[in-house]
Amino acid sequence: MKSVITCDLEGLIETINPDGEKLFGYTKEELVGKKRVSIFSSGEVVIQNVGVWLSSALKNGEHNTKTYFIRKDGTKWNAAIKITPTYKNGKNNPPTGYCGITIPINEEVKVPIKFSTIFIKWAFAITRGGFTSASLFPIFAIAAFFAGSGDGLFSVLSLVLCAAGIVFLHVSSNLFNDYYDVKDGTDGANTEYFNAGLNSTVLEGAQLSGGSRSIELGLITLDGTLSLARKMLVAAIIFTAGLLYNSYLVTGEISNAQNALIIGCIGGLLGYFYTARPVRLVARRGLGEIAIFLAFGPVLTLGALFAISTTTIEIYSEEFFNAIYIGIPFGFLTTNILYINQYPDTVSDAKTNKNHLIVTLGKKNARWGYLLILLAAFGSSIYLTEILADNLINFNKNVFYIGNALLFLYGMLAFVNLFKNYNSRDLIHSNLKTIYLQIFYGLFIVIAFNLFFL
């Protein structure tokens, strides 16, 4: 008996032969165009080995290995598998997928799981911790603004505590979002989500849309996700308490701590109620996008201002508004990550009344929304120029203009591909570029705010 399965570059099953149906216990109607080949393996094996197998197949023309698979009924069976790349457009063109030929074997196959795999499982796969850069760069931008304005304007300890608290809060929000999306049936109905696969060296294998898929992969249970979300929230509260106490010690007053706490609570509530009922902001035709803009932009930078400053910040002061202005471009860039990641999820989201802007406007019309958000991000960034020139010691307008122009052009590459491939799997390259753009912008801002080396 021999199973033959073909899939695309993301693992979405395209064909399965009758032997494959018998061996894995699924019908082709259950699998083709609906499930990924990862459904046949344990989540830890997927994280640790599948990327290596596929890379080897691409490099060498084929990859042979022994592993174990999991049938629909949960039973394991041992197998030898041969993986080869497939070329729908001819071998002179890039591969379009893979073919796996599997036969059962009468020997016990054990797949040792490395410590690094366990770490990746918890730090990245389940929690999507890699995406906390969207939270960290706005905080670092405020610290860089302080550093570029003078000496001793922010507390390093407060910055560390603030960053840790935000990371745990962000991870907690991710887990709560996963929990409610699975509970509402949104992730279960999603067969078109994007996985970076081998399209990105940095984000190899990362889930770009459709949630973390950790529950579907068996990495964690639904109840376990809720429990972990609560634990991460407790950790965020502990670090926040330390941050607020340190702010009081540094400034000698409680006002900064009070304002940071209020703003932090607003950000936390926006993250939680993004998918949580009864509010479920993501289902309210644009309110979800506004919530992301605020939470990852002005709310985050303003909260960081109060949290890490060594002096008392007055409400509605110049520093107050500068922090808001600095957060606006970050808010727009992070919103565009969310915005474009909603494209592959649109069908399943519409079925479960997750009525975000892509569902509301339709994929074709919504393309222009991406461009408007991109223009708003860099328009608001250029607006910062005079503010930065008036406040920063080592600031160069030309460097700032050139950097923004290059980053905007990079963003336009993502838009052009979106415009052409809004209803195609090739859209994934725009998703990746949109994520990179936010990271590149964050790095650029942190450097540009204090060009002491020039």
DAGILIN-V789390 format. One record per helix or strand. SS is the DSSP state (H for helix, E for strand). FROM is the first residue (numbers start at 1). LEN is the number of residues. If there is no record, write none. Layout:
SS/FROM/LEN, SS/FROM/LEN
This chain:
E/2/7, E/12/5, H/18/7, H/28/4, E/36/1, H/37/4, H/43/18, E/63/8, E/76/11, E/97/8, H/115/12, H/129/21, E/154/1, H/156/28, E/195/1, E/207/1, H/222/30, H/255/18, H/281/3, H/287/9, H/298/11, E/309/1, H/318/24, H/346/6, H/357/5, H/363/29, H/397/25, H/425/24
